[in-house]
């Protein structure tokens, strides 16, 4: 099978990029031929035989004319339309697997793929992995960054609400462009050309299913995790947060709880714009951004970890990884997080954004080490898909040999 993996960034910049490259690599290990399409940049690590990519857009530099044209290019990219067409004609893929494509690539690539397969008669399927709710929300978060309130006003297609709330970076101009993009493509038939939409949580699936165009195409498949060997690890006396130090991750909620619990030691591993909030709080040890074995050791040895998000998380790796490494999780009851934690067995929940409730739950778990030890032991038997499990499910989606209802029943997510 020939698979064209499509993502705007073609290097491991974030979760969607890591997913795109790892899935592509694993497909190759199983004998499939894989090429990639996206933006060209000096950081690019994968590509296609023709060397055809879209140009990098710098929204902060460049000529006045270039900046003036960016709003148009973020709605419809003629360059992306033409360049992917050349890749399609050369590679002749059986699957075009879309990931993050808005703004830099634009849905014009879907129009191009569909036109190519109709004109060529090649039976190419278009599969889209939804890493966020961008199909129903112009700012891709279902959250107003100005009011810090989760918002679903645009889900009915009334994208004027994005403009009213200045939902994209607090900018009226960017919000107008985002609303234009959402409105144009909602009225256009492009998204109807997608054959299947993979949602990384059941929660995200429910949001996309509010649109009757998407509902018949969606299937929920949780993200995969690396194979992890179980190890009995001696726990140390700290509560762990690892991830980005930002508003949407609930850092302010967690820091408030930390201040109220001066006798409980916390370790923060990460980086981000709100790092300054951690300073001068005596019971917080900020160890900075960690990866690999250093992060694994921190996770394994933590009494428990906290996932305090205030936005609709879908399938956060911090929750998956904690339990895979034998550490229970205290998670915000929001988005897809409740799908990943077995309450009363591998972790507990608190009300998202409620620092008092978070404080109370942290205190309860900290004062009951026997309970957290039992939760940690229960993590021994937990199962999340590894990449081989995920690959088997992905192939069923790729092959499209059964209708979506039968496929959902067989995959069971």
N, C-alpha and C positions, 0 to 999 in steps of 0.2 A: 504494500500500500504506500502511496506517495502522500505525504502530509506537509502542507504549508502552514507553519506556525506563525501567527501574526500578532505582534504586540508593538506598541509605539517605541518602547525602549528595548534594545536588544543587548542588554547587559544586566547583571543582577543588581538592579537599583532598589527593588522592593519586592513585596510578596508576589505580585502578578508576574514580574520579570523572572523571579526565581522559579516559579511554577512553569512558565513557558519554556525555559531552558531545560529544566529537569525532565519535564514530560517529553520534550523533543529528544533529549539524549536517551531516555529509556526506550522510546519508540525505535530509535536507531539500534539499540542493543538487541531488540527483538526482530531485527531484519527489515524494518520499514525505512524508506528513504525520506529524509526530512530536510526541508529548507526553511528559511525564515524571511519575513518581510517586516520592515518597520523604518525607523529613522536612522540615517547614517550619522555616526559620530565617532570620535576617536576612542570612545569607551566600548564600542561595539565588539562583542565576542563571538557572535554567530551571524550567519548571513545566507545569501543565495548565490547560485552559480553565475548569474549575470552581473552581480554587483549592483543591482537596482534597488534603491531605497529612496525615501523622501528626504528632503533637505531638513537640516536641523533649524529650528526656529528659536531665536533668542528674543524673548519678549522685552528684554531690558536694553539691548544694544541694537545696532543696525541703523539704516537710513530712515528718514522720516517716512518715505514712501513705503518701505518694507513694513514699518510699524502700522501704517495706515491700512495696509492690506491684510494684516494678521486677523482681524475680526472676520473677514470674509473667508480666509483660508481655514479658520477653525470651524466654520460651518460646513464648507464643501471644499475639498482639496482636489483640484484638477490634476495636480502633479501626482498625488497618491493614486488617483483613478488610472492615470496613464501608465505609471511605473509598475503597479501591481499587474496590470494587463500584460505587460511584457514578460513578467515572471510567470504568469499563468500559462501563456502560450509556449514558453520554453520548458517549464517543469511539468505541466499537465497533471496537477495534483488531483487525487481522489477525495481529499479532505482539505478544506480551508478552516483552520481552527483559530477563531478570533479570541483575543483577550482584551486588554485595554487598548482602545483605538480612538476614542473621542479627542477632539481638539487638534491633535497633530496629524492623525491619519484621516479622521472623519469617516462617517458611514458611507462616503463615496466609494470606499473600497468594496462594500457589499454590493453596490450597484454594478461596479466593474466585474466582480466575480460572477454575479448572476447573469449579466449580459454575455460574458465569455462562455459560461456553461450552456446557455441557450443557443448561442451562435455556433459553438463547436460541437454541441451534442454530447460533450463529455459529462458523465454522471458524477459531478463533484458535489459533495454535501458540505453545507456551511454549518459549523458547530461553533457555539459561542459559550465561553466560560465567563459567567458574570461574577466578577470579584467584588462588585459593589452595586448599589441600586441605580446606576446612572441611566438606565432605560426609563426610569420613572421619576428621577430627581436631577435637575440641572447641576446641582453642586455635588452630586454623587454621595451624599452623606445622610439624607433625610434629617438634617440637623441645621438649625440656624446658628452660625458662629457668632452672631452679634448678640442674640438673646440667650444663647446656650440652651435652647429648648429644641427637643426633637420635633420635627415638623413633617407632615405628610400632605400639605396643602396642594402640592403640584402633582400628586399621584393621579388626579383625575384629568391631567393634561392642561390645567390652567396655569401655565408657566409664568403668567404675570405676577404670581405670588413670589417668584424668585426675585423679580425686580423690586417689588414692594419691600421685601425683607433684606435687600442687598445681600443675598445669600452666598454669593461667590466672592470670598475674600473681603467682604464688607464694601465692595466697590459697585457703584451703580452701573458704570460702564461695562464691567465684566459680567455683571448679572444680566444686563440687557442682552449681551452677546450670548450668554448661556441660555437665556430664555428663547432667543431667536433660533439657536441651534436645536433645542428641544422641540420647539413648535414645528420647525421645518421638517424634521425627520419623523415626528409623530404623524404628520399629515402625509408624508411621502410613504411609498410602499416598501422602502428598503428593509425594515425590520421583519416584514412578512416573509422575506426571502431566507431568513435563518431557519434551518431545519430542526435544530435542537438547542436548548439553552440549559447549560449545566449551572446550577446554583450551589454555592459552597455551604449553604445551610438551608434547613427547612424554613427558617424564618424569612430569609431572602426570597425563597420561592413564593411564600404567601404574599409578599409585596409585589413581585412581578406578576403574579396571577391576578391582580386587580385589573390588569389590562387584558381584555379578551383576545388580543392578538398573540400575547405571550403565553397565556395559560395552557393552551394545548401542547406547547413545545417544551415546558420546563421539567427538569428532573433535579432532585437534590442529591448531591454526592459530596460528603465532607472532604476537606483537603486531606492529603496523605501526610504521614510523618515518617521520618527515617526509622529503620529498624533499631531498636534500643535493647541492649542486654540488661535484664533485671539484676540489680546489685543491692544487697542488704547494706544500707549506708547508715552510719551513726549520725543522728541529727544534731545540729548545733542550735544554739539559742538565738535565732533571729527569724524575723518574718521578711519574706523577699518580695520585692516588686522588680520585674525586669521588662523593659520596653521603652517606648518613647515618652519623654517628659513633656507632655502637651495637654492642652485643655480637654480634648475629646477623649483622652485616655483616663480621665478622672483623677489626674495628679492633685488638683486642688482639694478634692474630696479626701483623698488618702493622706495628704500632708496635714489637713485639719485633724484627722483622726490620730495621726502620729503625735501631734502637739498635745493632744488630750490624754495620751498614754505614755508619759515620759519614762516609765520603768520598763517598757517593752522595746528591745532593740530592733531596728529595721535596717535592711540593706537594700539600696536602690542601685540597679545596674542598667544604665542606659544613657541617653543624652536627649537634648531637645530644648525648645525655647523657654520652658518654665523651670529650667535647672536652678535658677536663682532662688526659687521657693524653698529649696532644700537646705540652703545655707543657714547656719546659726541655729539649727534644730539639733540638740545634743544627742538624741536617740536615733538619728538618721545617719548612716554611713553611705556616702555616695561613692561607689567604686568605678563609675563611668561605664562606657559601652564595653560589653564583653561578648565574646563569641567562642565557639569551639569548646575545648575541654575546660577552659576557665569558667564559662557560663554553665556548663554541665555540672561542675563541682558545686557552684553556688546553688543551683536548683536542687541537686540531690541532698545537700546538707541542710537546706532550709526546713524549719519546723512546718511551715506551710507558705504558700504564695498567695498574692492578692491580685485579682484582675478587676480594677475599679472603674471600668469604662462608663462614660455617660452617654455615648452614642451607640447606635445599633451595630455592634460588632457582629460579624457573621461567623467566622470560624477562627478565632485568634490562636495563633501558634503557641502563645504563652500558656494557655490553658491545656492544650494538647501535650506540650513538652513537659510541663510540670508533672502531670499524672504518669506519663511514660517513664519519667525518671524517679517515680515513687514518691512524689510530693503532692499532698492534697491541695485543693484550691478553694479560696474564698472568693466567689465571683459575684459580680453585679448581675442582678436578675434583669437582663435586658438583651434584646436581639437574639443571636444564636448561642450565647453563652450557656443558657440552661440545657441546651441539647447535648453539651459536652461533659457535664458534671453530674454524677449520680448523687443526688442530695441525700445526706445521711450515710453515705458509703465512701465516696471519694472526695467529698467536699461539702461546702455550705454556700448559701447565698445571702445577699443583703440587698436592700432597696437602692437601686442606682441613684447616685447623686446625694444620698442621705448620709452625711458624715457621722451623725449620731448612731444610726443603725450599724454602719461600718465599724465604728468604734466599739460598740457593744459586741458585735460578732467576733472581732479580733480578740477582745478581752476574754470572751468565753472560750475560744479555741486555745488561747495562750495558757489559760489557767487549767486546761484539761489535756495535758500531754499524752495521757493514755488514749484519749479520743483521736488526736491527730496521728498517733502511732498506729492506731487501728485503721484509720483512713489511708495512711501511707501503705500499709500492708494490703489493703483492698485494691490499691492501684496495681498490684502484681498481676491481677487477672483481667485488667481492663484491656480492651482491644480497640485500636483505631487503625484504619486502613494504612498499610505501608504502600509503597509505590507499585508493587506487583498487584496487590488487591485493587488499587485504583486503576491500573492499566487494564485489568480484566473488565472492569465496569466501563471504562472509557471505550474499549473496543466494541462493546455492545451498542454504545451510543453511535460510534463511528459507522458501524455496519448497518444500522437502521433496519434490521430484519424483522422488527416487531413494532407494533404501535406503542405510543408513549405509556398508555395505561399498563400494558403487559410488561414493558420495560421497567416501569416504577415498581411493579409487584415483584419482579425478579431481582432487581437490585436491592430493594427493601430499605431505601433511605428516603 
